[in-house]
Amino acid sequence: MDLRPLALAVMVSAACGGHEAASAARHEARVFAGGIAPPAGTGTALENPFRGDRQSAAEGERTFGAMNCDGCHGGGAVGWVGPSLRDGRWRYGGSDADIFQSIYYGQARGMPAYGGLLPAGTIWKVVTYLQLLEPPANVPTQSWK
């Protein structure tokens, strides 16, 4: 009995399993708000349908408070435990699409993924709110970690 095909299959399976384990570890580093993972795709184009709309921004501000975003990012998004969202310095990109992605899928360093809890339209309204915030007159140059 020739065991070479079986040995090859075991080696390929082990190699793929190692890759999947590393991928799963990166995935598990994310925190899902409410324990609900967002769907793999957003189902929408990454273009903000509410850009510049003040009423949508007001709804986004209410969601920001209701979802306790200010618990990390501070009242008015000035920063606290989490970074400021109004100083123009974006670790993961400051375009509407980048901000949407960070809220929807979360970030591995503490930003929960809200795509499993909030519909895409609600997240776009939060993005609209954040993009309409005026930056502070004096942006601190020191990091407060």
Phi, psi and omega in degrees: 000127181271116183265001182300317178298322179293317179297319179297317179297320179295318180295316180296318179298317180295319180296316179293321179299321178297319179293317180296323180295319179294319179296318180296323180296319178295319181296318182292342180290345178274149180252129180261120179302128182071008181074012184251118179286141177289154175299157184299324179241151182282340182077003179226157173290152181272059175230128185289113180285351183246010186310123176081355182280115185294323179295318177295323177296321178296320176295320177297322177296318178296319177295320178305317178286316183295327181270007177064029175298326180291346176296330177253319187266002177078157176300135182071011177062030182280352179102144176204254174290317174270166183290161173297142177249014180232003183267002177082002180253109186246117180297322185248018178104140185252008176288162178306314181297319179296316180294317177304312181300319180296321179286315185294309184261349182076179176227147187296341184259043171113344180277113179294153175274122181259001182295340177277344182253321186253139174293156182304320181299322178293319178296320178298326179291324175295317177301316179299316177302311183296321182289338180269356178291136177281135176293152178294158180297318179243112178269121180299144178261353181262142177272130180253089182257000000 
